Amino acid sequence: MAFLPHLQEVVNNVDGALACSVMGFDGIAVETHQVSGDDDLELQTAWVEYANLLQQLKNAADMLKTGAVSEVSINSERVITLMRLITPEYFLVLAMKPEGNYGKGRYVLRLAAPRVKAEL
Amino acid sequence: MAFLPHLQEVVNNVDGALACSVMGFDGIAVETHQVSGDDDLELQTAWVEYANLLQQLKNAADMLKTGAVSEVSINSERVITLMRLITPEYFLVLAMKPEGNYGKGRYVLRLAAPRVKAEL
């Protein structure tokens, strides 16, 4: 149940990272590590919306022949959001500045997913 | 209205590219260039689903403080899908093999978007 060290490691290893969270598909964050001073983006509101979309994607995956969804990213003007599925109930989400290191973010999140899964 | 050369250029410049399409948010493709022999993935079915999700994201963007969505990617077991908004009505979608060059795909799609927009 020690999620926080993993979330901190993700944020510390990615240039431009704003916050990292373990979330349920119900849109409720289990644990969050957020860089201080960036609360004005109201990331949680966006994440609840994104959790809903991920849930729909999961439901659609059976119908589609593209296989199970493992990773989704949504890039907007003010924030890049990377999401990686951990289990059928939970996913990791990383918010970054638009100028942040996108490739490193994907890489670090891929490494963190099995570690967080082991804590669930 | 000459979309095809732009779509062909995207597919030819990205290792592992399967297909590239200009799509409306109603899920109807305006024009598609698909590499032959990969029809079994039924990409169109997935794209209709994704168009629906993009539409929801656009609608949510006003409520969210993260700004307008410019790019979305959905990575599943058998296919990576990159989408880039062109106008409020149309977007570009690129399907790639999971082992394809993701970074190059994003780059080429970013270059193609204003060119395709100029043809609309």
gemmi code that builds the backbone of each chain (N, CA, C; Angstrom):
import gemmi

chains = {
    "A": [
        ("MET", (0.815, -1.225, 0.000), (0.000, 0.000, 0.000), (0.844, 1.267, 0.000)),
        ("ALA", (2.198, 1.118, -0.185), (3.063, 2.315, -0.169), (3.186, 2.868, -1.576)),
        ("PHE", (2.161, 3.616, -1.998), (2.162, 4.146, -3.370), (3.040, 5.387, -3.516)),
        ("LEU", (3.058, 6.200, -2.460), (3.655, 7.525, -2.554), (5.112, 7.523, -3.037)),
        ("PRO", (5.977, 6.635, -2.528), (7.364, 6.652, -3.025), (7.439, 6.444, -4.539)),
        ("HIS", (6.578, 5.578, -5.082), (6.578, 5.329, -6.526), (6.127, 6.574, -7.295)),
        ("LEU", (5.115, 7.248, -6.770), (4.593, 8.444, -7.437), (5.621, 9.575, -7.391)),
        ("GLN", (6.289, 9.687, -6.244), (7.339, 10.710, -6.107), (8.487, 10.437, -7.072)),
        ("GLU", (8.831, 9.155, -7.222), (9.929, 8.795, -8.116), (9.587, 9.175, -9.562)),
        ("VAL", (8.352, 8.922, -9.953), (7.924, 9.288, -11.311), (8.081, 10.791, -11.518)),
        ("VAL", (7.525, 11.567, -10.594), (7.547, 13.034, -10.725), (8.987, 13.556, -10.723)),
        ("ASN", (9.826, 12.993, -9.855), (11.216, 13.466, -9.753), (12.046, 13.125, -10.991)),
        ("ASN", (11.650, 12.076, -11.698), (12.443, 11.616, -12.839), (12.014, 12.195, -14.178)),
        ("VAL", (10.938, 12.969, -14.179), (10.428, 13.500, -15.451), (10.436, 15.024, -15.425)),
        ("ASP", (11.220, 15.609, -16.308), (11.260, 17.071, -16.422), (9.881, 17.608, -16.793)),
        ("GLY", (9.396, 18.573, -16.027), (8.117, 19.196, -16.335), (6.922, 18.483, -15.728)),
        ("ALA", (7.170, 17.434, -14.947), (6.057, 16.717, -14.312), (5.349, 17.610, -13.299)),
        ("LEU", (4.018, 17.550, -13.294), (3.226, 18.360, -12.367), (2.662, 17.515, -11.227)),
        ("ALA", (2.213, 16.309, -11.567), (1.588, 15.451, -10.562), (1.477, 14.032, -11.088)),
        ("CYS", (1.476, 13.076, -10.169), (1.268, 11.681, -10.534), (0.315, 11.069, -9.520)),
        ("SER", (-0.576, 10.214, -10.012), (-1.623, 9.694, -9.141), (-1.986, 8.256, -9.493)),
        ("VAL", (-2.373, 7.487, -8.477), (-3.015, 6.201, -8.709), (-4.510, 6.452, -8.623)),
        ("MET", (-5.231, 6.123, -9.684), (-6.671, 6.416, -9.693), (-7.497, 5.183, -9.989)),
        ("GLY", (-8.692, 5.171, -9.434), (-9.660, 4.151, -9.785), (-10.468, 4.607, -10.978)),
        ("PHE", (-11.069, 3.667, -11.685), (-11.871, 4.028, -12.861), (-13.152, 4.763, -12.490)),
        ("ASP", (-13.430, 4.813, -11.175), (-14.566, 5.613, -10.711), (-14.197, 7.089, -10.615)),
        ("GLY", (-12.914, 7.426, -10.932), (-12.488, 8.828, -10.912), (-11.977, 9.286, -9.564)),
        ("ILE", (-11.871, 8.354, -8.619), (-11.389, 8.725, -7.280), (-9.913, 8.368, -7.151)),
        ("ALA", (-9.094, 9.358, -6.766), (-7.658, 9.143, -6.613), (-7.383, 8.361, -5.337)),
        ("VAL", (-6.558, 7.317, -5.439), (-6.153, 6.536, -4.275), (-5.038, 7.279, -3.544)),
        ("GLU", (-4.105, 7.806, -4.323), (-2.963, 8.544, -3.754), (-2.424, 9.464, -4.839)),
        ("THR", (-1.979, 10.656, -4.427), (-1.468, 11.638, -5.393), (-0.200, 12.296, -4.869)),
        ("HIS", (0.759, 12.491, -5.753), (1.900, 13.343, -5.423), (1.917, 14.498, -6.409)),
        ("GLN", (1.738, 15.700, -5.882), (1.646, 16.868, -6.748), (2.759, 17.854, -6.424)),
        ("VAL", (3.407, 18.384, -7.452), (4.414, 19.425, -7.263), (3.697, 20.667, -6.754)),
        ("SER", (4.215, 21.278, -5.712), (3.511, 22.407, -5.097), (3.471, 23.612, -6.029)),
        ("GLY", (2.428, 24.398, -5.915), (2.329, 25.652, -6.657), (1.633, 25.528, -7.995)),
        ("ASP", (1.114, 24.356, -8.305), (0.424, 24.213, -9.587), (-1.029, 23.779, -9.403)),
        ("ASP", (-1.607, 24.186, -8.281), (-2.965, 23.748, -7.959), (-4.010, 24.388, -8.862)),
        ("ASP", (-3.637, 25.498, -9.510), (-4.628, 26.242, -10.283), (-5.116, 25.489, -11.513)),
        ("LEU", (-4.397, 24.453, -11.917), (-4.821, 23.689, -13.095), (-6.018, 22.790, -12.781)),
        ("GLU", (-6.259, 22.548, -11.499), (-7.373, 21.672, -11.097), (-7.334, 20.355, -11.857)),
        ("LEU", (-6.196, 19.689, -11.710), (-5.981, 18.447, -12.442), (-7.033, 17.387, -12.105)),
        ("GLN", (-7.435, 17.356, -10.845), (-8.383, 16.308, -10.421), (-9.667, 16.330, -11.253)),
        ("THR", (-10.128, 17.531, -11.571), (-11.367, 17.655, -12.356), (-11.179, 17.019, -13.733)),
        ("ALA", (-10.015, 17.291, -14.330), (-9.731, 16.707, -15.642), (-9.632, 15.186, -15.531)),
        ("TRP", (-9.002, 14.715, -14.479), (-8.773, 13.285, -14.338), (-10.068, 12.498, -14.159)),
        ("VAL", (-11.021, 13.096, -13.471), (-12.321, 12.428, -13.311), (-12.947, 12.235, -14.693)),
        ("GLU", (-12.838, 13.268, -15.509), (-13.357, 13.207, -16.881), (-12.608, 12.142, -17.690)),
        ("TYR", (-11.292, 12.130, -17.565), (-10.467, 11.183, -18.311), (-10.721, 9.742, -17.855)),
        ("ALA", (-10.948, 9.552, -16.552), (-11.239, 8.210, -16.030), (-12.496, 7.652, -16.688)),
        ("ASN", (-13.455, 8.527, -16.863), (-14.712, 8.154, -17.518), (-14.458, 7.721, -18.964)),
        ("LEU", (-13.584, 8.449, -19.663), (-13.262, 8.100, -21.050), (-12.489, 6.777, -21.122)),
        ("LEU", (-11.557, 6.585, -20.197), (-10.790, 5.332, -20.150), (-11.726, 4.146, -19.939)),
        ("GLN", (-12.681, 4.349, -19.065), (-13.667, 3.290, -18.779), (-14.414, 2.906, -20.065)),
        ("GLN", (-14.802, 3.915, -20.827), (-15.493, 3.659, -22.097), (-14.592, 2.917, -23.084)),
        ("LEU", (-13.317, 3.309, -23.108), (-12.351, 2.641, -23.998), (-12.202, 1.176, -23.622)),
        ("LYS", (-12.138, 0.920, -22.322), (-12.026, -0.460, -21.839), (-13.244, -1.269, -22.270)),
        ("ASN", (-14.411, -0.662, -22.118), (-15.649, -1.351, -22.491), (-15.709, -1.618, -23.996)),
        ("ALA", (-15.134, -0.677, -24.771), (-15.166, -0.815, -26.227), (-14.154, -1.839, -26.722)),
        ("ALA", (-13.118, -2.118, -25.895), (-12.004, -2.957, -26.354), (-12.454, -4.354, -26.783)),
        ("ASP", (-13.484, -4.878, -26.135), (-13.974, -6.217, -26.492), (-14.518, -6.227, -27.910)),
        ("MET", (-15.213, -5.144, -28.246), (-15.831, -5.029, -29.555), (-14.774, -4.790, -30.635)),
        ("LEU", (-13.780, -3.989, -30.292), (-12.733, -3.655, -31.246), (-11.739, -4.807, -31.364)),
        ("LYS", (-11.051, -4.854, -32.473), (-10.073, -5.921, -32.680), (-8.652, -5.426, -32.470)),
        ("THR", (-8.544, -4.291, -31.814), (-7.226, -3.695, -31.615), (-6.565, -4.162, -30.322)),
        ("GLY", (-7.267, -4.983, -29.542), (-6.693, -5.497, -28.299), (-6.911, -4.563, -27.127)),
        ("ALA", (-6.520, -5.010, -25.943), (-6.726, -4.228, -24.722), (-5.906, -2.942, -24.764)),
        ("VAL", (-6.488, -1.869, -24.267), (-5.804, -0.581, -24.206), (-4.811, -0.600, -23.044)),
        ("SER", (-3.565, -0.170, -23.305), (-2.553, -0.165, -22.249), (-2.165, 1.255, -21.831)),
        ("GLU", (-2.317, 2.193, -22.749), (-1.800, 3.554, -22.503), (-2.613, 4.571, -23.297)),
        ("VAL", (-2.927, 5.677, -22.673), (-3.650, 6.746, -23.360), (-2.981, 8.067, -23.000)),
        ("SER", (-2.823, 8.957, -23.977), (-2.340, 10.294, -23.632), (-3.248, 11.341, -24.254)),
        ("ILE", (-3.472, 12.393, -23.498), (-4.332, 13.488, -23.943), (-3.533, 14.773, -23.770)),
        ("ASN", (-3.192, 15.396, -24.883), (-2.336, 16.576, -24.841), (-3.149, 17.818, -25.151)),
        ("SER", (-3.191, 18.722, -24.207), (-3.933, 19.962, -24.407), (-2.984, 21.148, -24.240)),
        ("GLU", (-3.529, 22.333, -24.440), (-2.693, 23.546, -24.448), (-1.827, 23.682, -23.205)),
        ("ARG", (-2.413, 23.400, -22.043), (-1.709, 23.708, -20.801), (-1.135, 22.505, -20.083)),
        ("VAL", (-1.530, 21.295, -20.521), (-1.046, 20.107, -19.815), (-1.077, 18.850, -20.699)),
        ("ILE", (-0.022, 18.059, -20.552), (0.036, 16.740, -21.187), (-0.361, 15.727, -20.126)),
        ("THR", (-1.276, 14.835, -20.452), (-1.698, 13.813, -19.495), (-1.403, 12.431, -20.058)),
        ("LEU", (-0.597, 11.661, -19.337), (-0.308, 10.281, -19.725), (-1.012, 9.354, -18.741)),
        ("MET", (-1.660, 8.326, -19.266), (-2.337, 7.355, -18.399), (-1.912, 5.953, -18.784)),
        ("ARG", (-1.654, 5.128, -17.784), (-1.267, 3.734, -18.049), (-2.098, 2.811, -17.171)),
        ("LEU", (-2.729, 1.841, -17.777), (-3.564, 0.929, -17.012), (-2.696, 0.001, -16.151)),
        ("ILE", (-3.121, -0.190, -14.909), (-2.390, -1.080, -13.994), (-3.158, -2.384, -13.839)),
        ("THR", (-4.426, -2.266, -13.505), (-5.316, -3.424, -13.357), (-6.659, -3.025, -13.983)),
        ("PRO", (-7.620, -3.944, -14.058), (-8.929, -3.552, -14.594), (-9.639, -2.490, -13.748)),
        ("GLU", (-9.153, -2.250, -12.524), (-9.806, -1.254, -11.657), (-9.021, 0.047, -11.505)),
        ("TYR", (-7.702, -0.017, -11.728), (-6.870, 1.146, -11.421), (-5.934, 1.525, -12.569)),
        ("PHE", (-5.588, 2.814, -12.611), (-4.596, 3.276, -13.581), (-3.707, 4.346, -12.961)),
        ("LEU", (-2.537, 4.521, -13.583), (-1.600, 5.575, -13.199), (-1.828, 6.760, -14.121)),
        ("VAL", (-1.763, 7.967, -13.560), (-1.885, 9.146, -14.411), (-0.764, 10.116, -14.061)),
        ("LEU", (-0.150, 10.662, -15.101), (0.947, 11.624, -14.933), (0.609, 12.880, -15.721)),
        ("ALA", (0.608, 14.021, -15.022), (0.373, 15.304, -15.697), (1.699, 16.029, -15.843)),
        ("MET", (1.931, 16.580, -17.026), (3.187, 17.281, -17.310), (2.898, 18.615, -17.997)),
        ("LYS", (3.873, 19.523, -17.899), (3.802, 20.759, -18.692), (3.943, 20.396, -20.174)),
        ("PRO", (3.381, 21.204, -21.083), (3.471, 20.891, -22.516), (4.915, 20.774, -23.018)),
        ("GLU", (5.832, 21.490, -22.372), (7.236, 21.457, -22.797), (8.026, 20.368, -22.055)),
        ("GLY", (7.335, 19.572, -21.242), (8.000, 18.504, -20.486), (8.506, 17.389, -21.389)),
        ("ASN", (9.260, 16.481, -20.788), (9.863, 15.382, -21.549), (8.851, 14.241, -21.725)),
        ("TYR", (8.138, 14.275, -22.843), (7.049, 13.330, -23.111), (7.540, 11.884, -23.161)),
        ("GLY", (8.632, 11.670, -23.892), (9.170, 10.313, -24.044), (9.608, 9.723, -22.713)),
        ("LYS", (10.257, 10.545, -21.900), (10.708, 10.096, -20.586), (9.498, 9.808, -19.699)),
        ("GLY", (8.479, 10.622, -19.823), (7.261, 10.399, -19.050), (6.646, 9.043, -19.344)),
        ("ARG", (6.551, 8.706, -20.628), (6.008, 7.398, -21.032), (6.849, 6.268, -20.461)),
        ("TYR", (8.167, 6.445, -20.569), (9.107, 5.415, -20.135), (9.005, 5.175, -18.622)),
        ("VAL", (9.036, 6.257, -17.864), (9.012, 6.150, -16.401), (7.684, 5.558, -15.922)),
        ("LEU", (6.599, 5.942, -16.581), (5.280, 5.428, -16.203), (5.176, 3.925, -16.486)),
        ("ARG", (5.810, 3.485, -17.584), (5.813, 2.066, -17.933), (6.556, 1.251, -16.871)),
        ("LEU", (7.665, 1.825, -16.358), (8.433, 1.147, -15.310), (7.668, 1.134, -13.977)),
        ("ALA", (6.964, 2.221, -13.711), (6.296, 2.352, -12.409), (5.070, 1.448, -12.298)),
        ("ALA", (4.408, 1.194, -13.430), (3.134, 0.467, -13.394), (3.219, -0.883, -12.662)),
        ("PRO", (4.176, -1.759, -13.005), (4.234, -3.043, -12.292), (4.577, -2.892, -10.810)),
        ("ARG", (5.355, -1.859, -10.471), (5.712, -1.634, -9.058), (4.493, -1.205, -8.256)),
        ("VAL", (3.692, -0.326, -8.843), (2.476, 0.122, -8.158), (1.484, -1.042, -8.067)),
        ("LYS", (1.435, -1.829, -9.143), (0.535, -2.987, -9.147), (0.873, -3.943, -7.996)),
        ("ALA", (2.157, -4.103, -7.728), (2.602, -5.006, -6.656), (2.144, -4.523, -5.280)),
        ("GLU", (1.825, -3.221, -5.179), (1.401, -2.648, -3.887), (-0.114, -2.711, -3.703)),
        ("LEU", (-0.820, -2.986, -4.793), (-2.292, -2.954, -4.729), (-2.846, -4.168, -3.986)),
    ],
    "B": [
        ("MET", (-8.689, 20.148, -51.734), (-9.349, 18.863, -51.467), (-8.450, 17.669, -51.769)),
        ("ALA", (-7.127, 17.926, -51.995), (-6.214, 16.818, -52.306), (-5.582, 16.293, -51.019)),
        ("PHE", (-6.344, 15.473, -50.306), (-5.860, 14.974, -49.021), (-4.885, 13.807, -49.176)),
        ("LEU", (-5.146, 12.991, -50.204), (-4.433, 11.722, -50.321), (-2.907, 11.849, -50.324)),
        ("PRO", (-2.319, 12.814, -51.077), (-0.859, 12.925, -51.056), (-0.310, 13.160, -49.640)),
        ("HIS", (-1.027, 13.939, -48.835), (-0.587, 14.214, -47.464), (-0.659, 12.947, -46.607)),
        ("LEU", (-1.723, 12.178, -46.803), (-1.894, 10.949, -46.022), (-0.837, 9.913, -46.414)),
        ("GLN", (-0.562, 9.845, -47.708), (0.470, 8.919, -48.194), (1.836, 9.312, -47.650)),
        ("GLU", (2.097, 10.608, -47.603), (3.391, 11.090, -47.100), (3.568, 10.704, -45.630)),
        ("VAL", (2.492, 10.840, -44.856), (2.559, 10.457, -43.434), (2.902, 8.977, -43.318)),
        ("VAL", (2.155, 8.138, -44.021), (2.348, 6.685, -43.929), (3.751, 6.288, -44.400)),
        ("ASN", (4.209, 6.916, -45.485), (5.525, 6.570, -46.034), (6.683, 7.003, -45.130)),
        ("ASN", (6.442, 8.033, -44.304), (7.524, 8.572, -43.472), (7.602, 7.972, -42.073)),
        ("VAL", (6.646, 7.102, -41.738), (6.623, 6.561, -40.379), (6.762, 5.035, -40.423)),
        ("ASP", (7.839, 4.522, -39.851), (8.037, 3.069, -39.777), (6.899, 2.427, -38.988)),
        ("GLY", (6.301, 1.400, -39.570), (5.242, 0.678, -38.875), (3.858, 1.273, -39.063)),
        ("ALA", (3.742, 2.333, -39.872), (2.428, 2.949, -40.101), (1.514, 1.978, -40.847)),
        ("LEU", (0.259, 1.917, -40.437), (-0.723, 1.029, -41.068), (-1.694, 1.806, -41.948)),
        ("ALA", (-2.120, 2.969, -41.459), (-3.100, 3.759, -42.205), (-3.160, 5.164, -41.649)),
        ("CYS", (-3.553, 6.098, -42.503), (-3.744, 7.486, -42.071), (-5.020, 8.008, -42.712)),
        ("SER", (-5.782, 8.775, -41.952), (-7.094, 9.185, -42.424), (-7.441, 10.592, -41.944)),
        ("VAL", (-8.208, 11.309, -42.772), (-8.856, 12.545, -42.327), (-10.267, 12.156, -41.925)),
        ("MET", (-10.642, 12.428, -40.696), (-11.964, 12.017, -40.228), (-12.760, 13.175, -39.661)),
        ("GLY", (-14.062, 13.073, -39.799), (-14.960, 14.009, -39.143), (-15.280, 13.491, -37.745)),
        ("PHE", (-15.699, 14.385, -36.872), (-16.040, 13.968, -35.514), (-17.308, 13.126, -35.468)),
        ("ASP", (-17.984, 13.038, -36.602), (-19.136, 12.133, -36.686), (-18.684, 10.691, -36.932)),
        ("GLY", (-17.358, 10.470, -37.047), (-16.834, 9.121, -37.225), (-16.755, 8.679, -38.678)),
        ("ILE", (-17.036, 9.605, -39.589), (-16.988, 9.269, -41.018), (-15.662, 9.764, -41.609)),
        ("ALA", (-14.934, 8.831, -42.255), (-13.648, 9.182, -42.857), (-13.873, 9.963, -44.143)),
        ("VAL", (-13.144, 11.074, -44.299), (-13.204, 11.884, -45.520), (-12.335, 11.224, -46.583)),
        ("GLU", (-11.149, 10.787, -46.166), (-10.191, 10.148, -47.073), (-9.249, 9.295, -46.234)),
        ("THR", (-8.862, 8.132, -46.771), (-7.977, 7.219, -46.038), (-6.910, 6.658, -46.960)),
        ("HIS", (-5.686, 6.572, -46.441), (-4.651, 5.818, -47.134), (-4.219, 4.677, -46.211)),
        ("GLN", (-4.459, 3.444, -46.664), (-4.164, 2.283, -45.829), (-3.131, 1.390, -46.518)),
        ("VAL", (-2.148, 0.937, -45.760), (-1.168, -0.007, -46.278), (-1.904, -1.319, -46.546)),
        ("SER", (-1.686, -1.882, -47.703), (-2.455, -3.083, -48.063), (-2.060, -4.273, -47.197)),
        ("GLY", (-3.015, -5.164, -46.977), (-2.741, -6.406, -46.267), (-2.972, -6.342, -44.771)),
        ("ASP", (-3.480, -5.219, -44.281), (-3.733, -5.122, -42.845), (-5.207, -4.825, -42.555)),
        ("ASP", (-6.063, -5.299, -43.422), (-7.486, -4.994, -43.304), (-8.132, -5.697, -42.122)),
        ("ASP", (-7.476, -6.765, -41.629), (-8.103, -7.568, -40.579), (-8.241, -6.826, -39.259)),
        ("LEU", (-7.521, -5.717, -39.106), (-7.622, -4.966, -37.855), (-8.927, -4.182, -37.755)),
        ("GLU", (-9.587, -3.995, -38.888), (-10.830, -3.212, -38.897), (-10.656, -1.880, -38.174)),
        ("LEU", (-9.701, -1.117, -38.664), (-9.365, 0.150, -38.023), (-10.553, 1.110, -37.985)),
        ("GLN", (-11.354, 1.079, -39.041), (-12.472, 2.023, -39.123), (-13.410, 1.905, -37.927)),
        ("THR", (-13.642, 0.668, -37.497), (-14.543, 0.451, -36.359), (-13.986, 1.124, -35.107)),
        ("ALA", (-12.679, 0.963, -34.910), (-12.034, 1.589, -33.747), (-12.114, 3.107, -33.856)),
        ("TRP", (-11.891, 3.614, -35.065), (-11.846, 5.063, -35.242), (-13.198, 5.723, -34.987)),
        ("VAL", (-14.262, 5.038, -35.345), (-15.589, 5.587, -35.064), (-15.755, 5.749, -33.552)),
        ("GLU", (-15.303, 4.739, -32.820), (-15.353, 4.770, -31.355), (-14.484, 5.914, -30.816)),
        ("TYR", (-13.282, 6.044, -31.365), (-12.349, 7.078, -30.906), (-12.864, 8.486, -31.240)),
        ("ALA", (-13.497, 8.622, -32.397), (-14.060, 9.923, -32.785), (-15.085, 10.374, -31.752)),
        ("ASN", (-15.868, 9.422, -31.279), (-16.867, 9.693, -30.259), (-16.214, 10.176, -28.960)),
        ("LEU", (-15.098, 9.535, -28.588), (-14.380, 9.931, -27.375), (-13.746, 11.317, -27.529)),
        ("LEU", (-13.169, 11.577, -28.710), (-12.576, 12.894, -28.977), (-13.636, 13.995, -28.858)),
        ("GLN", (-14.800, 13.699, -29.376), (-15.903, 14.652, -29.312), (-16.233, 14.986, -27.850)),
        ("GLN", (-16.273, 13.958, -27.027), (-16.545, 14.175, -25.597), (-15.446, 15.003, -24.945)),
        ("LEU", (-14.188, 14.723, -25.340), (-13.061, 15.481, -24.792), (-13.172, 16.952, -25.172)),
        ("LYS", (-13.542, 17.202, -26.434), (-13.709, 18.580, -26.895), (-14.782, 19.289, -26.085)),
        ("ASN", (-15.885, 18.575, -25.861), (-16.988, 19.162, -25.104), (-16.582, 19.435, -23.654)),
        ("ALA", (-15.707, 18.560, -23.116), (-15.290, 18.712, -21.723), (-14.265, 19.829, -21.559)),
        ("ALA", (-13.582, 20.178, -22.656), (-12.452, 21.114, -22.572), (-12.855, 22.467, -22.004)),
        ("ASP", (-14.078, 22.912, -22.282), (-14.531, 24.208, -21.767), (-14.599, 24.187, -20.249)),
        ("MET", (-15.067, 23.061, -19.735), (-15.229, 22.910, -18.291), (-13.865, 22.781, -17.605)),
        ("LEU", (-12.965, 22.068, -18.274), (-11.647, 21.832, -17.707), (-10.766, 23.065, -17.900)),
        ("LYS", (-9.760, 23.198, -17.053), (-8.871, 24.349, -17.173), (-7.561, 23.975, -17.844)),
        ("THR", (-7.560, 22.854, -18.531), (-6.325, 22.370, -19.139), (-6.167, 22.870, -20.576)),
        ("GLY", (-7.143, 23.605, -21.081), (-7.054, 24.146, -22.433), (-7.556, 23.179, -23.485)),
        ("ALA", (-7.607, 23.651, -24.719), (-8.115, 22.839, -25.824), (-7.224, 21.624, -26.078)),
        ("VAL", (-7.833, 20.507, -26.376), (-7.102, 19.275, -26.674), (-6.544, 19.365, -28.093)),
        ("SER", (-5.245, 19.054, -28.247), (-4.626, 19.113, -29.578), (-4.277, 17.730, -30.108)),
        ("GLU", (-4.023, 16.784, -29.215), (-3.500, 15.477, -29.626), (-3.923, 14.409, -28.622)),
        ("VAL", (-4.331, 13.272, -29.140), (-4.698, 12.147, -28.269), (-4.067, 10.889, -28.846)),
        ("SER", (-3.523, 10.031, -27.983), (-3.068, 8.737, -28.476), (-3.636, 7.625, -27.617)),
        ("ILE", (-4.002, 6.547, -28.275), (-4.576, 5.388, -27.596), (-3.759, 4.176, -28.035)),
        ("ASN", (-3.019, 3.604, -27.090), (-2.131, 2.499, -27.425), (-2.696, 1.189, -26.891)),
        ("SER", (-2.965, 0.272, -27.796), (-3.489, -1.019, -27.383), (-2.549, -2.124, -27.860)),
        ("GLU", (-2.876, -3.355, -27.513), (-1.981, -4.481, -27.785), (-1.549, -4.561, -29.240)),
        ("ARG", (-2.498, -4.352, -30.159), (-2.198, -4.590, -31.564), (-1.998, -3.351, -32.411)),
        ("VAL", (-2.338, -2.198, -31.856), (-2.213, -0.983, -32.668), (-2.064, 0.270, -31.800)),
        ("ILE", (-1.194, 1.165, -32.256), (-1.049, 2.491, -31.658), (-1.854, 3.454, -32.513)),
        ("THR", (-2.685, 4.267, -31.902), (-3.476, 5.229, -32.653), (-3.151, 6.640, -32.194)),
        ("LEU", (-2.689, 7.467, -33.121), (-2.413, 8.871, -32.839), (-3.462, 9.723, -33.527)),
        ("MET", (-4.009, 10.689, -32.800), (-5.005, 11.588, -33.387), (-4.602, 13.025, -33.132)),
        ("ARG", (-4.748, 13.856, -34.150), (-4.424, 15.278, -34.010), (-5.561, 16.113, -34.584)),
        ("LEU", (-6.050, 17.025, -33.782), (-7.161, 17.862, -34.217), (-6.701, 18.845, -35.293)),
        ("ILE", (-7.517, 18.987, -36.342), (-7.201, 19.933, -37.425), (-8.090, 21.161, -37.301)),
        ("THR", (-9.384, 20.925, -37.205), (-10.372, 21.994, -37.035), (-11.400, 21.485, -36.015)),
        ("PRO", (-12.360, 22.318, -35.621), (-13.384, 21.820, -34.692), (-14.233, 20.679, -35.287)),
        ("GLU", (-14.147, 20.454, -36.602), (-14.954, 19.404, -37.226), (-14.145, 18.177, -37.649)),
        ("TYR", (-12.849, 18.363, -37.878), (-12.050, 17.277, -38.456), (-10.776, 17.000, -37.682)),
        ("PHE", (-10.312, 15.733, -37.761), (-9.023, 15.377, -37.163), (-8.293, 14.376, -38.045)),
        ("LEU", (-6.964, 14.331, -37.838), (-6.117, 13.354, -38.527), (-5.932, 12.172, -37.602)),
        ("VAL", (-5.960, 10.958, -38.155), (-5.697, 9.779, -37.339), (-4.662, 8.911, -38.049)),
        ("LEU", (-3.695, 8.444, -37.279), (-2.639, 7.579, -37.797), (-2.594, 6.310, -36.959)),
        ("ALA", (-2.713, 5.157, -37.629), (-2.609, 3.868, -36.941), (-1.244, 3.269, -37.237)),
        ("MET", (-0.597, 2.745, -36.208), (0.735, 2.165, -36.348), (0.802, 0.823, -35.627)),
        ("LYS", (1.768, 0.011, -36.044), (2.062, -1.202, -35.284), (2.637, -0.803, -33.921)),
        ("PRO", (2.461, -1.662, -32.899), (2.971, -1.307, -31.563), (4.480, -1.062, -31.555)),
        ("GLU", (5.199, -1.719, -32.476), (6.656, -1.543, -32.518), (7.067, -0.405, -33.461)),
        ("GLY", (6.088, 0.325, -33.993), (6.379, 1.433, -34.899), (7.056, 2.598, -34.194)),
        ("ASN", (7.505, 3.563, -34.984), (8.224, 4.718, -34.443), (7.230, 5.779, -33.946)),
        ("TYR", (6.913, 5.688, -32.658), (5.892, 6.533, -32.037), (6.247, 8.023, -32.128)),
        ("GLY", (7.494, 8.331, -31.789), (7.921, 9.730, -31.793), (7.859, 10.340, -33.182)),
        ("LYS", (8.282, 9.562, -34.177), (8.243, 10.029, -35.564), (6.794, 10.204, -36.010)),
        ("GLY", (5.939, 9.303, -35.575), (4.519, 9.403, -35.903), (3.922, 10.708, -35.414)),
        ("ARG", (4.217, 11.055, -34.155), (3.707, 12.312, -33.588), (4.240, 13.499, -34.378)),
        ("TYR", (5.530, 13.445, -34.706), (6.184, 14.550, -35.406), (5.582, 14.760, -36.801)),
        ("VAL", (5.465, 13.668, -37.545), (4.961, 13.752, -38.921), (3.496, 14.214, -38.944)),
        ("LEU", (2.728, 13.752, -37.953), (1.318, 14.145, -37.880), (1.186, 15.636, -37.571)),
        ("ARG", (2.092, 16.142, -36.731), (2.082, 17.562, -36.383), (2.367, 18.413, -37.613)),
        ("LEU", (3.302, 17.942, -38.461), (3.629, 18.660, -39.698), (2.479, 18.596, -40.703)),
        ("ALA", (1.825, 17.441, -40.761), (0.779, 17.233, -41.774), (-0.490, 18.027, -41.461)),
        ("ALA", (-0.769, 18.241, -40.175), (-2.049, 18.858, -39.785), (-2.318, 20.197, -40.489)),
        ("PRO", (-1.367, 21.167, -40.470), (-1.664, 22.448, -41.138), (-1.807, 22.311, -42.657)),
        ("ARG", (-1.091, 21.324, -43.239), (-1.190, 21.108, -44.702), (-2.566, 20.578, -45.065)),
        ("VAL", (-3.050, 19.634, -44.268), (-4.378, 19.083, -44.533), (-5.448, 20.145, -44.284)),
        ("LYS", (-5.215, 20.944, -43.244), (-6.159, 22.029, -42.917), (-6.300, 22.983, -44.108)),
        ("ALA", (-5.185, 23.256, -44.776), (-5.184, 24.175, -45.914), (-6.011, 23.634, -47.082)),
        ("GLU", (-6.230, 22.294, -47.099), (-6.998, 21.679, -48.187), (-8.487, 21.612, -47.863)),
        ("LEU", (-8.821, 21.834, -46.603), (-10.235, 21.692, -46.195), (-11.094, 22.846, -46.689)),
    ],
}
model = gemmi.Model(1)
for chain_id, residues in chains.items():
    chain = gemmi.Chain(chain_id)
    for i, (resn, *xyz) in enumerate(residues, 1):
        res = gemmi.Residue()
        res.name, res.seqid = resn, gemmi.SeqId(i, " ")
        for name, pos in zip(("N", "CA", "C"), xyz):
            atom = gemmi.Atom()
            atom.name, atom.element = name, gemmi.Element(name[0])
            atom.pos, atom.b_iso = gemmi.Position(*pos), 0.0
            res.add_atom(atom)
        chain.add_residue(res)
    model.add_chain(chain)
structure = gemmi.Structure()
structure.add_model(model)
structure.setup_entities()
